[in-house]
Amino acid sequence: MAILRELSGEKGRIARWVAIEGLAGMKSTEDIPRLKALSSGEKLVGYWGDQSGVDPKDRKPEPTLGQRAKELADRLAKAPK
């Protein structure tokens, strides 16, 4: 988990995205504050996959890195102990 914590502080969006998903996947409840503190407005382009064949009005909005981090933190906080 130490490597994922390091990655969460990197400048690159992809590295931080991998880090938050990894920490959440490992159910690291001690990292909930780290996830909540990540307030990046960078869009996670491609989060929903290729939507080029979908009518623009029907496309799902891509979340930001901060939104995804908060979602993961909330999920971890609500998970049974």
Backbone as JSON Lines, residues from 0, in Angstrom:
{"i":0,"aa":"M","n":[0.81,-1.19,0.0],"ca":[0.0,0.0,0.0],"c":[0.85,1.26,0.0]}
{"i":1,"aa":"A","n":[2.06,1.14,0.46],"ca":[2.94,2.31,0.5],"c":[3.16,2.9,-0.89]}
{"i":2,"aa":"I","n":[3.29,2.03,-1.88],"ca":[3.5,2.51,-3.26],"c":[2.25,3.24,-3.76]}
{"i":3,"aa":"L","n":[1.08,2.72,-3.44],"ca":[-0.15,3.38,-3.85],"c":[-0.29,4.74,-3.16]}
{"i":4,"aa":"R","n":[0.12,4.83,-1.92],"ca":[0.08,6.11,-1.21],"c":[1.02,7.11,-1.87]}
{"i":5,"aa":"E","n":[2.18,6.63,-2.27],"ca":[3.14,7.5,-2.99],"c":[2.52,7.98,-4.3]}
{"i":6,"aa":"L","n":[1.94,7.05,-5.04],"ca":[1.33,7.41,-6.33],"c":[0.21,8.44,-6.18]}
{"i":7,"aa":"S","n":[-0.5,8.39,-5.07],"ca":[-1.6,9.33,-4.88],"c":[-1.12,10.78,-4.79]}
{"i":8,"aa":"G","n":[0.16,10.98,-4.53],"ca":[0.72,12.31,-4.47],"c":[1.43,12.75,-5.74]}
{"i":9,"aa":"E","n":[1.44,11.91,-6.74],"ca":[2.11,12.24,-8.01],"c":[1.36,13.35,-8.75]}
{"i":10,"aa":"K","n":[2.04,13.96,-9.71],"ca":[1.42,15.01,-10.51],"c":[0.48,14.45,-11.58]}
{"i":11,"aa":"G","n":[0.82,13.3,-12.11],"ca":[0.04,12.72,-13.21],"c":[-1.32,12.22,-12.78]}
{"i":12,"aa":"R","n":[-2.32,12.57,-13.57],"ca":[-3.71,12.18,-13.29],"c":[-3.88,10.67,-13.28]}
{"i":13,"aa":"I","n":[-3.29,9.99,-14.24],"ca":[-3.45,8.53,-14.33],"c":[-2.84,7.84,-13.11]}
{"i":14,"aa":"A","n":[-1.66,8.28,-12.69],"ca":[-1.02,7.68,-11.51],"c":[-1.9,7.85,-10.28]}
{"i":15,"aa":"R","n":[-2.45,9.03,-10.1],"ca":[-3.32,9.26,-8.94],"c":[-4.61,8.45,-9.03]}
{"i":16,"aa":"W","n":[-5.14,8.31,-10.25],"ca":[-6.36,7.53,-10.45],"c":[-6.1,6.06,-10.09]}
{"i":17,"aa":"V","n":[-5.0,5.52,-10.57],"ca":[-4.64,4.13,-10.25],"c":[-4.49,3.98,-8.74]}
{"i":18,"aa":"A","n":[-3.86,4.97,-8.11],"ca":[-3.63,4.91,-6.67],"c":[-4.93,4.87,-5.88]}
{"i":19,"aa":"I","n":[-5.87,5.76,-6.21],"ca":[-7.11,5.79,-5.42],"c":[-7.95,4.55,-5.65]}
{"i":20,"aa":"E","n":[-7.96,4.06,-6.88],"ca":[-8.71,2.83,-7.16],"c":[-8.07,1.65,-6.43]}
{"i":21,"aa":"G","n":[-6.75,1.61,-6.39],"ca":[-6.03,0.54,-5.71],"c":[-6.27,0.56,-4.22]}
{"i":22,"aa":"L","n":[-6.17,1.73,-3.61],"ca":[-6.4,1.85,-2.17],"c":[-7.82,1.44,-1.81]}
{"i":23,"aa":"A","n":[-8.77,1.86,-2.62],"ca":[-10.16,1.49,-2.36],"c":[-10.37,-0.01,-2.58]}
{"i":24,"aa":"G","n":[-9.74,-0.54,-3.62],"ca":[-9.87,-1.97,-3.91],"c":[-9.28,-2.84,-2.8]}
{"i":25,"aa":"M","n":[-8.29,-2.3,-2.12],"ca":[-7.67,-3.03,-1.01],"c":[-8.38,-2.74,0.32]}
{"i":26,"aa":"K","n":[-9.47,-1.99,0.22],"ca":[-10.3,-1.65,1.38],"c":[-9.49,-0.99,2.49]}
{"i":27,"aa":"S","n":[-8.63,-0.05,2.1],"ca":[-7.77,0.64,3.04],"c":[-8.52,1.79,3.72]}
{"i":28,"aa":"T","n":[-9.24,1.47,4.77],"ca":[-10.04,2.48,5.47],"c":[-9.17,3.55,6.1]}
{"i":29,"aa":"E","n":[-7.93,3.25,6.39],"ca":[-7.05,4.27,6.97],"c":[-6.71,5.36,5.96]}
{"i":30,"aa":"D","n":[-6.98,5.12,4.69],"ca":[-6.7,6.11,3.65],"c":[-7.93,6.93,3.26]}
{"i":31,"aa":"I","n":[-9.02,6.78,3.99],"ca":[-10.22,7.57,3.7],"c":[-9.9,9.07,3.73]}
{"i":32,"aa":"P","n":[-9.19,9.58,4.74],"ca":[-8.87,11.02,4.73],"c":[-8.03,11.43,3.51]}
{"i":33,"aa":"R","n":[-7.13,10.58,3.08],"ca":[-6.3,10.86,1.89],"c":[-7.19,10.97,0.66]}
{"i":34,"aa":"L","n":[-8.16,10.08,0.54],"ca":[-9.06,10.1,-0.61],"c":[-9.96,11.34,-0.58]}
{"i":35,"aa":"K","n":[-10.47,11.67,0.6],"ca":[-11.34,12.84,0.73],"c":[-10.59,14.13,0.44]}
{"i":36,"aa":"A","n":[-9.3,14.15,0.72],"ca":[-8.5,15.36,0.53],"c":[-8.13,15.61,-0.93]}
{"i":37,"aa":"L","n":[-8.28,14.59,-1.76],"ca":[-7.92,14.74,-3.17],"c":[-9.03,15.51,-3.88]}
{"i":38,"aa":"S","n":[-8.76,16.77,-4.18],"ca":[-9.81,17.61,-4.75],"c":[-9.43,18.11,-6.15]}
{"i":39,"aa":"S","n":[-9.1,17.2,-7.0],"ca":[-8.7,17.56,-8.35],"c":[-9.91,17.69,-9.26]}
{"i":40,"aa":"G","n":[-9.89,18.71,-10.11],"ca":[-10.96,18.91,-11.06],"c":[-10.66,18.3,-12.43]}
{"i":41,"aa":"E","n":[-9.59,17.5,-12.51],"ca":[-9.22,16.88,-13.78],"c":[-10.24,15.81,-14.16]}
{"i":42,"aa":"K","n":[-10.72,15.87,-15.38],"ca":[-11.69,14.88,-15.88],"c":[-11.01,13.53,-16.09]}
{"i":43,"aa":"L","n":[-11.73,12.47,-15.77],"ca":[-11.26,11.11,-16.02],"c":[-11.79,10.69,-17.39]}
{"i":44,"aa":"V","n":[-11.11,11.18,-18.4],"ca":[-11.5,10.93,-19.79],"c":[-11.46,9.43,-20.06]}
{"i":45,"aa":"G","n":[-12.54,8.91,-20.59],"ca":[-12.62,7.49,-20.9],"c":[-13.14,6.64,-19.75]}
{"i":46,"aa":"Y","n":[-13.56,7.27,-18.67],"ca":[-14.05,6.52,-17.51],"c":[-15.17,5.55,-17.89]}
{"i":47,"aa":"W","n":[-16.06,6.0,-18.73],"ca":[-17.2,5.16,-19.16],"c":[-16.91,4.38,-20.43]}
{"i":48,"aa":"G","n":[-15.66,4.42,-20.89],"ca":[-15.32,3.74,-22.12],"c":[-15.6,4.64,-23.32]}
{"i":49,"aa":"D","n":[-15.55,4.04,-24.48],"ca":[-15.75,4.8,-25.72],"c":[-17.23,5.13,-25.88]}
{"i":50,"aa":"Q","n":[-17.53,6.41,-25.88],"ca":[-18.91,6.85,-26.05],"c":[-19.11,7.55,-27.39]}
{"i":51,"aa":"S","n":[-18.16,7.36,-28.31],"ca":[-18.24,8.06,-29.59],"c":[-19.45,7.63,-30.41]}
{"i":52,"aa":"G","n":[-19.96,6.43,-30.21],"ca":[-21.12,5.96,-30.93],"c":[-22.43,6.31,-30.25]}
{"i":53,"aa":"V","n":[-22.35,7.01,-29.14],"ca":[-23.55,7.37,-28.37],"c":[-23.92,8.81,-28.7]}
{"i":54,"aa":"D","n":[-25.2,9.04,-28.86],"ca":[-25.68,10.4,-29.12],"c":[-25.17,11.32,-28.01]}
{"i":55,"aa":"P","n":[-24.66,12.5,-28.35],"ca":[-24.1,13.4,-27.34],"c":[-25.02,13.66,-26.14]}
{"i":56,"aa":"K","n":[-26.31,13.76,-26.37],"ca":[-27.23,14.02,-25.25],"c":[-27.38,12.8,-24.33]}
{"i":57,"aa":"D","n":[-27.02,11.62,-24.82],"ca":[-27.15,10.39,-24.03],"c":[-25.84,9.96,-23.37]}
{"i":58,"aa":"R","n":[-24.76,10.69,-23.62],"ca":[-23.46,10.33,-23.04],"c":[-23.43,10.62,-21.55]}
{"i":59,"aa":"K","n":[-22.8,9.72,-20.81],"ca":[-22.63,9.93,-19.38],"c":[-21.52,10.94,-19.16]}
{"i":60,"aa":"P","n":[-21.69,11.85,-18.23],"ca":[-20.62,12.81,-17.96],"c":[-19.44,12.12,-17.28]}
{"i":61,"aa":"E","n":[-18.24,12.51,-17.69],"ca":[-17.05,11.92,-17.09],"c":[-16.79,12.57,-15.75]}
{"i":62,"aa":"P","n":[-16.57,11.76,-14.71],"ca":[-16.32,12.34,-13.39],"c":[-14.92,12.96,-13.33]}
{"i":63,"aa":"T","n":[-14.72,13.8,-12.34],"ca":[-13.38,14.33,-12.11],"c":[-12.67,13.38,-11.15]}
{"i":64,"aa":"L","n":[-11.37,13.53,-11.07],"ca":[-10.58,12.7,-10.16],"c":[-11.04,12.93,-8.72]}
{"i":65,"aa":"G","n":[-11.33,14.18,-8.37],"ca":[-11.82,14.49,-7.03],"c":[-13.16,13.85,-6.73]}
{"i":66,"aa":"Q","n":[-14.07,13.87,-7.7],"ca":[-15.38,13.24,-7.51],"c":[-15.24,11.74,-7.28]}
{"i":67,"aa":"R","n":[-14.38,11.12,-8.08],"ca":[-14.18,9.67,-7.95],"c":[-13.54,9.33,-6.6]}
{"i":68,"aa":"A","n":[-12.57,10.14,-6.18],"ca":[-11.92,9.9,-4.89],"c":[-12.93,10.0,-3.75]}
{"i":69,"aa":"K","n":[-13.81,11.01,-3.81],"ca":[-14.82,11.17,-2.77],"c":[-15.79,10.0,-2.78]}
{"i":70,"aa":"E","n":[-16.18,9.56,-3.96],"ca":[-17.09,8.41,-4.09],"c":[-16.47,7.16,-3.45]}
{"i":71,"aa":"L","n":[-15.19,6.93,-3.73],"ca":[-14.5,5.77,-3.16],"c":[-14.36,5.9,-1.64]}
{"i":72,"aa":"A","n":[-14.05,7.11,-1.17],"ca":[-13.93,7.33,0.27],"c":[-15.27,7.06,0.98]}
{"i":73,"aa":"D","n":[-16.34,7.56,0.39],"ca":[-17.67,7.33,0.97],"c":[-18.02,5.85,0.99]}
{"i":74,"aa":"R","n":[-17.68,5.15,-0.08],"ca":[-17.96,3.71,-0.15],"c":[-17.17,2.96,0.94]}
{"i":75,"aa":"L","n":[-15.9,3.34,1.13],"ca":[-15.09,2.7,2.17],"c":[-15.65,2.99,3.56]}
{"i":76,"aa":"A","n":[-16.09,4.21,3.79],"ca":[-16.61,4.6,5.09],"c":[-17.89,3.84,5.43]}
{"i":77,"aa":"K","n":[-18.68,3.5,4.42],"ca":[-19.96,2.81,4.63],"c":[-19.83,1.3,4.63]}
{"i":78,"aa":"A","n":[-18.66,0.8,4.23],"ca":[-18.47,-0.66,4.15],"c":[-18.52,-1.28,5.55]}
{"i":79,"aa":"P","n":[-19.1,-2.47,5.64],"ca":[-19.12,-3.15,6.93],"c":[-17.71,-3.41,7.42]}
{"i":80,"aa":"K","n":[-17.53,-3.27,8.69],"ca":[-16.2,-3.46,9.3],"c":[-15.87,-4.92,9.49]}
